[in-house]
Amino acid sequence: MFETFKLTIKNLSKLNNKIIFLVRRNTKKIYSQEFFIGGHSWRFLMFSKGNKVDYLSIYLDASDAATLPNGWTRFSKFQLVLINQVNSKMTEVRETQHTFNAKESNWGFNSFLRLADFYDLRKGFIVNDTCIIEAKISVSTLELEKMLINLLHQFLLKYLLKPIEHADHPSSMDMCAISIDELVDSRSLGKIEKALVSLLDEVCAKHPSVIEC
């Protein structure tokens, strides 16, 4: 299965005037904010004027590469998508796979789309000075379940066991960062973060084996 992160880049023309200049004139590089899929940290790397080619260049980057231990590797199948905002049938999709490592921490497509087509407003890739790109990254069921089990363990420790440990010291409960308005009562489990309830509900419906774990 694929999980998706969508990035909307607004004010592209203004951004092009501010982003990093590279080796040759008019070659510019954009890094997106990081996002998390499959328990890993990622970000987009986009050359808005082409990476030494007359094409838009888009890559997926392991954004935490500098902090990972020596010898790390990360295999991933993924799609990079450039949304056509006028005609969805014209949306550009590229799919590949790669084992990310310290020497090759980003991977993607040097010649994703001709710059002439990308900047032609009649083509529909830029509307109101805005373009939209997506990363769809494959996450195995086993990896997803492992990640969710870790999430459940963290939840139990934070919201169930911690209050019991400090039962004799009510004042310590004030240290909880979650406000009462953001919690719901789930009867047997006590107070649970609202956002987590819907997430767990959806996950357990799709992957019943998580409940058994």
C-alpha positions as a printed NumPy array, in Angstrom:
array([[  0.   ,   0.   ,   0.   ],
       [  1.078,   3.582,  -0.595],
       [  0.87 ,   6.499,   1.81 ],
       [  0.728,   9.978,   0.308],
       [  2.142,  13.361,   1.232],
       [  0.968,  16.366,  -0.796],
       [  2.965,  19.587,  -1.013],
       [  1.406,  22.804,  -2.308],
       [  4.024,  25.346,  -3.383],
       [  2.509,  28.824,  -3.41 ],
       [  4.046,  31.997,  -4.836],
       [  6.395,  29.952,  -6.999],
       [  7.68 ,  32.958,  -8.947],
       [  8.649,  34.754,  -5.74 ],
       [ 10.18 ,  31.594,  -4.333],
       [ 12.325,  31.204,  -7.439],
       [ 13.931,  34.54 ,  -6.63 ],
       [ 14.905,  33.422,  -3.121],
       [ 15.978,  29.798,  -3.377],
       [ 19.531,  28.514,  -3.594],
       [ 21.669,  29.084,  -6.704],
       [ 23.783,  26.084,  -7.679],
       [ 26.593,  25.302, -10.114],
       [ 25.32 ,  27.089, -13.165],
       [ 23.193,  30.158, -13.629],
       [ 19.423,  29.718, -13.228],
       [ 19.8  ,  26.3  , -11.634],
       [ 17.857,  26.501,  -8.373],
       [ 17.042,  23.999,  -5.653],
       [ 13.997,  23.765,  -3.361],
       [ 13.847,  21.566,  -0.254],
       [ 10.391,  20.996,   1.235],
       [  9.616,  20.616,   4.906],
       [ 10.115,  17.085,   6.187],
       [  7.27 ,  14.603,   6.445],
       [  6.997,  11.114,   7.917],
       [  5.846,   7.968,   6.105],
       [  6.583,   4.379,   7.09 ],
       [  8.329,   5.52 ,  10.245],
       [ 10.95 ,   7.449,   8.247],
       [ 11.637,  11.113,   7.618],
       [ 11.452,  12.38 ,   4.027],
       [ 11.356,  15.601,   2.037],
       [ 11.104,  16.726,  -1.564],
       [ 14.093,  18.028,  -3.481],
       [ 13.06 ,  19.998,  -6.564],
       [ 15.164,  21.88 ,  -9.097],
       [ 12.704,  24.468, -10.354],
       [ 14.964,  25.414, -13.282],
       [ 16.292,  21.908, -13.94 ],
       [ 19.322,  20.058, -12.589],
       [ 21.673,  20.969, -15.475],
       [ 18.908,  20.001, -17.939],
       [ 15.965,  21.817, -19.495],
       [ 13.559,  19.719, -17.456],
       [ 11.951,  20.063, -14.064],
       [ 13.898,  17.752, -11.728],
       [ 12.184,  16.168,  -8.695],
       [ 13.636,  13.77 ,  -6.124],
       [ 12.694,  12.096,  -2.843],
       [ 15.259,  12.829,  -0.132],
       [ 15.95 ,  11.036,   3.165],
       [ 15.897,  14.205,   5.234],
       [ 17.47 ,  12.631,   8.327],
       [ 20.446,  11.168,   6.416],
       [ 22.995,  13.323,   8.257],
       [ 21.923,  11.948,  11.656],
       [ 21.671,   8.244,  10.773],
       [ 24.38 ,   5.759,  11.859],
       [ 27.158,   4.62 ,   9.541],
       [ 26.124,   1.96 ,   7.068],
       [ 22.418,   2.803,   7.141],
       [ 20.19 ,   1.771,   4.236],
       [ 16.494,   2.3  ,   3.503],
       [ 14.716,   0.562,   0.626],
       [ 11.59 ,   2.175,  -0.78 ],
       [  9.254,   1.956,  -3.748],
       [  7.703,   5.336,  -4.458],
       [  5.887,   7.565,  -6.923],
       [  6.477,  11.257,  -7.523],
       [  3.459,  13.113,  -8.885],
       [  3.062,  16.559, -10.443],
       [ -0.623,  17.483, -10.297],
       [ -2.278,  19.004, -13.352],
       [ -4.771,  21.414, -11.819],
       [ -6.764,  21.892, -15.026],
       [ -7.011,  18.342, -16.358],
       [ -6.329,  15.49 , -13.937],
       [ -5.75 ,  13.123, -16.862],
       [ -2.651,  15.169, -17.699],
       [ -1.127,  14.701, -14.225],
       [  2.456,  13.452, -14.498],
       [  3.362,  10.338, -12.474],
       [  6.773,   8.672, -12.221],
       [  7.466,   5.499, -10.238],
       [ 10.754,   3.966,  -9.163],
       [ 12.5  ,   2.188,  -6.307],
       [ 15.797,   2.752,  -4.576],
       [ 17.927,   1.694,  -1.635],
       [ 18.743,   4.987,   0.042],
       [ 22.123,   5.244,   1.788],
       [ 24.695,   7.823,   2.86 ],
       [ 26.086,   8.225,  -0.668],
       [ 22.684,   8.245,  -2.39 ],
       [ 20.341,   9.844,   0.129],
       [ 18.042,  11.194,  -2.591],
       [ 16.613,   9.556,  -5.688],
       [ 14.181,  10.549,  -8.373],
       [ 13.909,  11.997, -11.839],
       [ 16.347,  14.399, -13.429],
       [ 14.07 ,  14.869, -16.454],
       [ 10.609,  14.835, -14.896],
       [  8.901,  17.35 , -17.214],
       [ 10.103,  19.818, -19.835],
       [ 10.514,  23.266, -18.286],
       [  8.686,  24.772, -21.261],
       [  5.611,  22.684, -20.409],
       [  5.899,  23.234, -16.671],
       [  5.971,  27.038, -16.956],
       [  3.398,  27.232, -19.766],
       [  0.315,  28.424, -17.845],
       [ -1.945,  26.92 , -20.492],
       [ -0.706,  23.426, -19.559],
       [ -2.222,  23.534, -16.073],
       [  0.739,  22.585, -13.881],
       [  0.971,  26.09 , -12.437],
       [ -2.279,  27.849, -11.505],
       [ -2.358,  31.134,  -9.599],
       [  1.413,  30.871,  -9.196],
       [  0.933,  27.564,  -7.374],
       [  2.055,  24.027,  -8.187],
       [  1.244,  20.797,  -6.338],
       [  3.458,  17.733,  -6.032],
       [  2.92 ,  14.465,  -4.202],
       [  5.062,  11.649,  -2.879],
       [  3.415,   8.227,  -2.667],
       [  5.637,   5.885,  -0.686],
       [  5.073,   2.158,  -0.35 ],
       [  4.665,   0.859,   3.191],
       [  4.432,  -2.891,   3.785],
       [  1.662,  -4.2  ,   6.015],
       [  4.266,  -5.714,   8.35 ],
       [  6.115,  -2.413,   8.66 ],
       [  2.866,  -0.52 ,   9.225],
       [  1.704,  -2.891,  11.94 ],
       [  5.078,  -2.69 ,  13.691],
       [  4.866,   1.101,  13.618],
       [  1.306,   1.065,  14.976],
       [  2.163,  -1.334,  17.772],
       [  4.947,   1.041,  18.845],
       [  2.427,   3.868,  18.724],
       [  0.034,   1.929,  20.947],
       [  2.801,   1.187,  23.424],
       [  3.69 ,   4.892,  23.599],
       [  0.042,   5.746,  24.065],
       [ -0.4  ,   3.268,  26.904],
       [  2.689,   4.531,  28.703],
       [  1.766,   8.177,  28.313],
       [ -1.955,   8.165,  29.007],
       [ -2.626,   5.099,  31.137],
       [  0.415,   4.091,  33.184],
       [  1.792,   7.541,  33.934],
       [ -1.31 ,   8.785,  35.816],
       [ -1.32 ,   5.566,  37.89 ],
       [  2.334,   6.045,  38.84 ],
       [  1.586,   9.555,  40.103],
       [ -1.764,   8.797,  41.725],
       [ -0.468,   9.965,  45.115],
       [  0.63 ,  13.285,  43.643],
       [ -2.358,  14.873,  41.831],
       [ -0.394,  18.038,  41.104],
       [  1.864,  16.122,  38.712],
       [ -1.125,  15.575,  36.422],
       [ -0.974,  19.272,  35.551],
       [  2.21 ,  18.559,  33.612],
       [  0.266,  16.802,  30.846],
       [  0.557,  18.81 ,  27.618],
       [ -2.896,  17.747,  26.364],
       [ -5.782,  19.927,  27.503],
       [ -9.041,  18.4  ,  28.764],
       [-10.898,  19.793,  25.747],
       [ -8.704,  17.694,  23.466],
       [ -9.532,  14.427,  25.228],
       [-12.477,  12.037,  25.115],
       [-13.586,   9.361,  27.591],
       [-13.338,   5.848,  26.146],
       [-14.717,   4.134,  29.28 ],
       [-12.24 ,   1.323,  29.901],
       [ -9.227,   3.252,  28.602],
       [ -9.874,   6.541,  30.381],
       [ -8.997,   9.809,  28.674],
       [ -7.673,   9.523,  25.128],
       [ -6.508,  12.16 ,  22.669],
       [ -9.307,  12.807,  20.133],
       [ -7.022,  12.664,  17.086],
       [ -5.699,   9.279,  18.214],
       [ -9.171,   7.783,  18.577],
       [-10.071,   8.214,  14.91 ],
       [ -6.616,   7.04 ,  13.854],
       [ -6.777,   3.846,  15.906],
       [-10.333,   3.201,  14.767],
       [ -9.331,   3.451,  11.103],
       [ -6.172,   1.402,  11.525],
       [ -7.825,  -1.447,  13.439],
       [-10.599,  -1.619,  10.841],
       [ -8.06 ,  -2.04 ,   8.052],
       [ -5.649,  -4.267,  10.004],
       [ -7.519,  -6.453,  12.56 ],
       [ -4.29 ,  -8.232,  13.477],
       [ -3.206,  -5.055,  15.302],
       [ -5.987,  -5.668,  17.822],
       [ -4.629,  -9.137,  18.595],
       [ -1.107,  -7.768,  18.998]])
